[in-house]
Amino acid sequence: MKTATVADLRNNFRRLSSWLEHGESVQILKRGRAFARLTAEGTPCSPVNAPEIDFMAQLHEVWGDRMLTAEQVTAMREAELEGVDA
């Protein structure tokens, strides 16, 4: 079993997660004493009953069949940038 400190968990999470992905258990030490133990999950997590999102339907609902000209896009972009320091 590998050991790591709470600071290692915060600052070097990639390394610790790599250990977990390779089946290692990691004991977390807090002020030199065992605080927690991390073990890899048996199966990867997957979203359960994640809803399908129809982005094109949302886009059509907001904008309809409207087509913006290049001038309109430029004007909107300039309006967004007003007051922003470069």
C-alpha positions as CSV (number, residue, x, y, z in Angstrom):
1,M,0.0,0.0,0.0
2,K,1.3,3.4,-0.9
3,T,1.2,6.4,1.5
4,A,0.7,10.1,0.8
5,T,0.0,13.2,2.9
6,V,-3.1,15.4,2.8
7,A,-0.9,18.0,1.0
8,D,0.2,15.3,-1.5
9,L,-3.5,14.6,-2.2
10,R,-4.1,18.3,-2.8
11,N,-1.0,19.1,-4.8
12,N,-0.2,15.8,-6.6
13,F,-3.6,14.4,-7.3
14,R,-2.6,13.2,-10.7
15,R,0.1,10.9,-9.3
16,L,-2.2,9.5,-6.6
17,S,-5.0,8.9,-9.1
18,S,-2.6,7.1,-11.3
19,W,-1.8,4.8,-8.4
20,L,-5.5,4.2,-7.9
21,E,-6.1,3.5,-11.6
22,H,-3.3,0.8,-11.4
23,G,-5.1,-1.0,-8.5
24,E,-3.0,0.4,-5.6
25,S,-4.5,1.5,-2.3
26,V,-3.3,4.8,-0.9
27,Q,-3.2,5.5,2.8
28,I,-3.6,9.3,3.5
29,L,-1.6,10.7,6.4
30,K,-2.6,13.8,8.3
31,R,0.1,15.1,10.7
32,G,1.9,11.8,10.5
33,R,-1.1,9.7,11.4
34,A,-3.3,7.5,9.3
35,F,-6.3,9.6,8.3
36,A,-8.0,7.8,5.4
37,R,-7.5,5.0,2.9
38,L,-8.3,5.4,-0.8
39,T,-9.1,2.4,-3.0
40,A,-10.0,2.2,-6.6
41,E,-13.6,1.7,-7.5
42,G,-14.4,-1.8,-9.0
43,T,-16.0,-0.5,-12.1
44,P,-15.7,2.9,-13.7
45,C,-18.5,5.4,-12.9
46,S,-20.9,6.2,-15.7
47,P,-23.9,8.6,-15.6
48,V,-27.1,6.8,-14.8
49,N,-30.1,7.7,-16.9
50,A,-28.3,10.8,-18.3
51,P,-30.9,12.7,-20.4
52,E,-30.2,13.2,-24.1
53,I,-29.8,16.9,-24.9
54,D,-30.8,18.1,-28.3
55,F,-28.6,21.1,-28.8
56,M,-29.9,21.8,-32.3
57,A,-33.5,22.0,-31.0
58,Q,-32.4,24.4,-28.2
59,L,-30.5,26.5,-30.8
60,H,-33.6,26.6,-33.0
61,E,-35.8,27.5,-30.1
62,V,-33.6,30.5,-29.2
63,W,-32.8,31.8,-32.7
64,G,-35.4,30.2,-35.0
65,D,-34.4,30.5,-38.6
66,R,-32.6,33.8,-38.1
67,M,-29.3,34.2,-40.0
68,L,-26.9,36.9,-38.8
69,T,-24.9,38.9,-41.3
70,A,-21.2,39.5,-40.8
71,E,-21.9,43.1,-39.9
72,Q,-24.3,42.0,-37.2
73,V,-21.8,39.6,-35.7
74,T,-19.0,42.2,-35.8
75,A,-21.3,44.7,-34.1
76,M,-22.3,42.2,-31.4
77,R,-18.6,41.3,-30.8
78,E,-17.6,45.0,-30.5
79,A,-20.5,45.6,-28.0
80,E,-19.2,42.6,-25.9
81,L,-15.7,44.1,-25.9
82,E,-16.6,47.6,-24.9
83,G,-15.2,48.4,-21.5
84,V,-12.8,45.4,-21.5
85,D,-9.2,46.4,-21.0
86,A,-6.9,44.8,-23.6
